[in-house]
Amino acid sequence: MVDFGIDVLMGGKAPWQKGQRIGLLCNHASVNRQLVHSRIVLQQRFGSDLTCIFSPQHGFNAEKQDNMIESDHAIDALTGLQLFSLYGESRKPTREMFDYIDVLLIDIQDVGTRVYTFLYTMAYCLEAARTFGKKVVVLDRPNPIGGLRVEGNLLTSDNLSFVGLYPLPMRHGLTFAELGRFINREFAIGAELEVVPMAGWQRSMYYRDTGLPWVFPSPNMPTPETAIVYPGQVIWEGTTMSEGRGTNLPFELCGAPYWQHDRILSQLDELELPGCTFRPVIFEPTSGKWAAEACTGFHLHVTDQDNFRPYRTSLALLQIVMTTYPDEFSYKDPPYEYNFEQLPMDLILGDKTVREKLEDGVPVTELEKEWQDPLNEFNQGRQNYLLY
């Protein structure tokens, strides 16, 4: 049986002094095994020591659908606590916010992919904790796509944004507490940091293996299966093609009105893309790109999650589409996650040379060879921060 960090904390001794004021970075997915929200169980145990709540992108209730849709500060109706938005007028905690607390608890469900802002909200909280002399305790949760495999090129310093502040690969293979440990030391943040590990989690586990309830951490991450394809399918956000937003299967679906099933499938069949099947579909988004228009595309079915390579798979499909439909294909224009200058695709891929080489027809398998040494170095370095 696997227990969340919040469950382990409630069954043991708190790693801070009695009477210290507590803040909680969370959203609606921050629940225990019984689906009771963390702020409720913390308030039941620590009472008035819990003084405020912080929320990341998409709002506390994960109600904000898209990028750069901000949330306001509020009062939490259930607890009466001050709720500070860290995806509003500021993405960094201010001194006034941290004046409420002595210790910040972080209880956030991550998805195992570099392009996800919760990681960078944690990083800003660590920076603020160092600056203002506060302690951070991360309550760990499963990496829904396992902790064994890493994949992709590392982000380069000329492609920084709120979905990429550090040289991480697209799929990093770390839990949220391990990420906190990694960035706090490797990038010299130097905050006072402790973690509460999970009980029973193993690195080979995908989310469905844990027996834990899944609560969608963001509005377009409805299932653990979405998280499995996300390290690749997120790249469609950098194009004018649909990534399935506005449907019941975001990121599992992708397409555009001008795609042609047979023309694309005949090229996919020639590639080594294990562990998945592209099922031809036609879908009509209700919002977002191509809203109310029929899109020809695919439902990406993962048939063998251990051998599936999400980044390789989606890059291969992207390359086929951009070369097959040069007149129709286009990239999304800036801004993207508060970067108003660079191409969103470059920010998502983390290295503009990856885009350029895809455009030049360099096979994805050749690109993988080029970034293998840095990826191996990252994989070796992360071993120092593993908890399981």
Secondary structure, 3 states (H helix, E strand, C coil): CCECHHHHHHCCCCCCCCCCCEEEECCCCCECCCCCEHHHHHHHHHHHHEEEEEECCCCCCCCCCCCCCCCCCEECCCCCCEEEECCCCCCCCCHHHHCCCCEEEECCCCCCECCCCHHHHHHHHHHHHHHHCCEEEEECCCCCCCCCCCECCCCCCCCCECCECCCCCCECCCCHHHHHHHHHHHCCCCCEEEEECCECCCCCCCHHHHCCCCCCCCCCCCCHHHHHHHHHHHHHHHECCECCCCCCCECCEEEECCCCHHHHHHHHCCCCCCCEEEEEEEECCCCCCCCCCCEEEEEEEECCCCCCCHHHHHHHHHHHHHHHCCCCCCECCCCECCECCCCHHHHHHCCHHHHHHHHCCCCHHHHHHHCHHHHHHHHHHHHHHCCC
